[in-house]
């Protein structure tokens, strides 16, 4: 009887040991491939509060691709991003991926790749060409359907941040521009600290509609710099009262109809549309003329419309 119990005990002990070894192998495999074994370009997830958004960053995402690197599922992203008027040859770069549920911030290792073509395209002065970036994000960290893309550039002036209108869809490795319908827009314009430069280009524009309610002023239209595509434009609404000018941020709107209208130019004005919703509380009593200010690299344009808005408090 004792021998039978001993044999049963040994049998169960062997089974238990085999199960524990199997669990250990699974744990070790997961730990090795997801923690220890990293690709050379893989980003590092960091904890950081998002800085206040600025209006001085240009960017483009040129390649998005799902790959398997060192037996890991990753998302490869390549492109360029720069802060206007920066003279630093080195900077820290962070990629922001924001979903409905959470915000992920990654430190980018390859953040200073040479891109002299970008320097030339935007007519930038100096020999600073470190605009390129390349990174891989572990697929295991991207569990949401879509993420809005943002960038943080840290240099001698501090942290500069932009939340773009570009949306990343990890499942099919695509980046698209978020173009919400006008009546669905929750965008609210904010005051922008803006140093206006002397215009270098002619600005073609049209303020198509202005509507004032008890709480907001909504302004819609389009604008572009003559002889240039509307891609990479940064537009601002100006409200001028006497000699005081206040600048406000706008939401970019798709306007393929503008491209069609000016088709003889051979240029693309699809992203020339703008939309502003300015809280009345940000304005003092007065009579304001509506204008538009556009920046594209080192090129600028300024135009005031024949439309006005009155604020009575």
C-alpha positions, 0 to 999 in steps of 0.5 A: 500500500505504501509503495503504491502511494509513493508511486502516485506521489512521484507521478504527480510530482513529475507532472507538476514539475513538467507544468512548472517548467513549461510555464517558465519557458513561456515566461522566459520566451515572452520576457526575452522577446518583449523586454530583453531583445530590442531592435536598434531603433526601437523607441522608449516609452516615457512618462511626461506631461504634455507641454502647451501646444506651440505653432512652430513645428513642421512635419511629414510622415513619409513611411509607415510599415509593419515589420518583423524585426528580431522575431518581434512585430513592430511598426516602422515610421520614417519622416521629418520634423523640425522647429522653425528657426532652430539652429541646434544640430542636436535635439531630443524628439518624442512621438506622441500617440493619443487615443480615446483611452490613453496617451503614449509618449515615446523617446525617439533614438534616431531623431537627428538624421540628415535631411538637407532636402528638407532644409532646401525645400523650406528655404531655411538658413544655415547648415542645420539639416537634422530634421529626419527621424526613424523609429520602430514601435512595438506592436504589442503596445498599440492596442487601439484602432486609431491614434492621433499623432503629435511631436515634442521637440526639446532643444535649447528653448525647452519643449515645443509641442504640436498635436497634428491632424494626422491619424495612425491606424496600426492594423493596416499601417496607414496614416491619414489626415483627420477631416471632420465635418464642419458641423461635427468640429469641436475645435476651439481657437486659442490666442497665439503669441505670434511675431509677424514678419514682413510678407514675402509672398502674395497671399490669395485668400477668401474669408467665405463666412463669418458667424457670431453667436452669444459664445463664439465667432466662427470663420471659414475660408481658404488661403495659400501663398501664390506659386506654392502648394498648400501643403505644410502651410500654417495659417492664423486668423487675425483680428485687428482693432485700431493698431492692435492685432490678435492672432488665433489658431485655426483648424485646417480643412480639406478644399479640393474645390480650390485646387480644381478652381486654380487647376491651370496653376498645376499646384495642389491647394487641397489643404488650403481651407481653414476653420476658426471658432473664437470664444467671444470671451477672448475679445474686448469690446470693439470693431475688428477687421478679419485678416489671414496670416500664412507661414510656409517655411521662411515664406509669409503672406498677409491679407485683410478681408473686407469683413468685420466683426463687432463685439459689444460688452 
